[in-house]
Amino acid sequence: MSVNRRTLIDGSKLAFFTVISLIVTGTLVAIMGKLGTGPTETYSAVFSDASLIQKGDDVRVAGVVLGKVQGVEIVDTDRAQVEFSVAEDLPLTEATQVEIRYLNLVGDRYLAVEEGDPDGAGEVAELEPGATIPMSRTTPALNLTALYNGFAPLFSALDPAEVNDLSLNLVKVLQGEGGTVESLMQETASLTTAIANRDELVGQTISNLDELLGTVDSRHRELTQLISELRRWVGGLAEDRVQIGRSVVNIGNLTQVLADLLRDGRPLIKRDIAQLRRLAAVLSRDDTRAVLNTILTNLPEMLADQTRTGTYGSWYNYFVCGANADIQLPAPLVQELPGLRDLANQLRTIKLKSDAERCYR
């Protein structure tokens, strides 16, 4: 009996522990999983900028998730209307403020609903379900781009992890939630400490900048003239942009014509080069060089004679004082007709010479 009683007591304890665990687990799942329970009411809010807020994002009141964003649409081309739901037991009033806030640095957002301050004394009327909160009582998300641009020189001296911590604290402080000014000051202090540890580098940079600016100041006239000339040159280019554009087009056309010319003339140039190679081979022979030397030696005297002859008038008088001829008959014809052999020999040695006095002046 004692054994069964002991087993019963242990089983009861196990069952009680299991029930409590299930209740706690379910509560955590409902909270962490943002599972809404109970009826909700739907409202709308008009924002000047609702970028990146989307359906399914949280609606929070004092940091507690009490609703969801139902949809976003554009109204009047320059405003956004966000429809959202909140728990039915959370009445909204005509003083309620709605703000879009950053959930994290990745860019996720959520709607924050605040009670707001009434304009005058007395009770504030509640909003009917489906009512629209005007843009005068809404605030768009903080512009992190402008914020980061302002702190860019400071962020450049921090590690990425420190930048993330400082940025997150800045967002929380400026949104009025989470972070404190003290934590922000701690991050800023670490920033200034990091800069102080690099004072030698900063000093060297300042010295280099001072030397650079001193050099620029000593050459300020030349720099001013250079800028003026550059401005005038650029202005001239701007005035002649039409002509420059036409020149570029004409250059393109000329390039096309030259390409066609080279393509069509390449075979002819190739043949001319081949013939020039043959001519060079002929001129390089010994007998050809001897003939060229003779011609070049006699050329000055011949030109002088031509000049003297042309001085008599617009005509030239030539007298044949001598001639040498070497006539060769076709070899097959000489072989077939043996009688022509003597004639062929005589024709190879024809020499004529005049005894006239004019030939020896």
Buried (B, 14 or more C-beta within 10 A) or exposed (E): EEEEEEEEEEEEEEEEEEEEEEEEEEEEEEEEEBEBEEEBBBBBBBBEBBEEBEEEBBBBBEEEBBBBBBEBEEEEEEBBBBBBBBBEEBEBEBBBBBBBBBEEEEEBBBBBBBEBEEEEEEEBEEBEBEBBBEBEBBBBBBEBEEBEEEBEEBBEBBEEEBBEBBBBBBBBBBBEBEBEEEBBEBBBEBBEEBBEEEEEEEEEEEEEEEEEEEEEEEEEEEEEEEEEEEEEEEEEEEEEEEEEEEEEEEEEEEEEEEEEEEEEEEEEEEEEEEEEEEEEEEEEEEEEEEEEEEEEEEEEEEEEEEEEEEEEEEEEEEEEEEEEEEEEBEEEEBEEEEEBEEEBEEBEEEEEEEEEEEEEE
